[in-house]
Amino acid sequence: MSDNMETKRINIRMPIHLNEWVNEQAYAHGVSVTAFINMRLAEIKRQDDMTKAMALMTNEKVMKLLEEQKNESN
């Protein structure tokens, strides 16, 4: 994590079996548990952002507006 990035410390409670899995995965990836959790959360956020972008790009109203703007510029 870059030095200029603000961070916030949190406590996470999770079932023991999930904690064991997180620890195993962090070790397998050669990173700390914190780094592994941050990595996975960032991945989930990217997927969520992509889903929202795709929904916007396929929204009929947005598509119609873009088509109208394209026709106006021609």
Legacy VTK file of the C-alpha trace (Angstrom):
# vtk DataFile Version 3.0
C-alpha trace
ASCII
DATASET POLYDATA
POINTS 74 float
0.000 0.000 0.000
1.350 3.392 -0.886
2.438 5.693 1.928
0.187 8.537 0.789
-3.001 6.457 0.872
-5.205 7.010 3.891
-6.183 3.867 5.737
-8.572 2.919 8.472
-8.089 0.078 10.902
-11.038 -2.284 11.429
-11.685 -5.491 13.355
-13.286 -8.306 11.432
-15.152 -11.132 13.110
-15.540 -14.273 11.036
-16.198 -17.948 11.563
-13.094 -19.982 12.389
-13.322 -22.033 9.186
-13.363 -18.857 7.096
-10.439 -17.397 9.044
-8.474 -20.592 8.436
-9.234 -20.387 4.706
-8.157 -16.722 4.552
-4.902 -17.565 6.326
-4.244 -20.472 3.948
-4.961 -18.339 0.886
-2.782 -15.483 2.115
0.082 -17.911 2.706
-0.426 -19.529 -0.719
-0.285 -16.095 -2.382
2.761 -15.099 -0.342
1.090 -12.067 1.225
-0.158 -11.028 4.641
-3.746 -11.691 5.665
-4.441 -7.952 5.465
-2.971 -7.751 1.956
-4.972 -10.795 0.855
-8.245 -9.383 2.188
-7.526 -6.007 0.550
-6.667 -7.756 -2.720
-9.923 -9.722 -2.726
-12.024 -6.704 -1.767
-10.413 -4.667 -4.558
-11.248 -7.494 -6.979
-14.879 -7.523 -5.837
-15.051 -3.731 -6.209
-13.631 -3.911 -9.772
-16.222 -6.549 -10.675
-19.001 -4.436 -9.157
-17.808 -1.333 -11.034
-17.699 -3.319 -14.284
-21.205 -4.673 -13.699
-22.507 -1.143 -13.125
-20.715 0.124 -16.247
-22.147 -2.700 -18.352
-25.641 -2.033 -17.008
-25.276 1.625 -17.913
-23.939 0.840 -21.378
-26.836 -1.511 -22.115
-29.542 0.712 -20.603
-32.121 1.432 -23.317
-32.537 5.084 -22.315
-28.783 5.668 -22.404
-28.470 3.880 -25.738
-31.284 6.019 -27.198
-29.679 9.226 -25.886
-26.302 8.275 -27.380
-27.937 7.465 -30.708
-29.745 10.832 -30.683
-26.491 12.659 -29.930
-24.760 10.767 -32.739
-27.516 11.716 -35.183
-27.402 15.375 -34.103
-23.672 15.589 -34.751
-24.086 14.248 -38.319
LINES 1 75
74 0 1 2 3 4 5 6 7 8 9 10 11 12 13 14 15 16 17 18 19 20 21 22 23 24 25 26 27 28 29 30 31 32 33 34 35 36 37 38 39 40 41 42 43 44 45 46 47 48 49 50 51 52 53 54 55 56 57 58 59 60 61 62 63 64 65 66 67 68 69 70 71 72 73
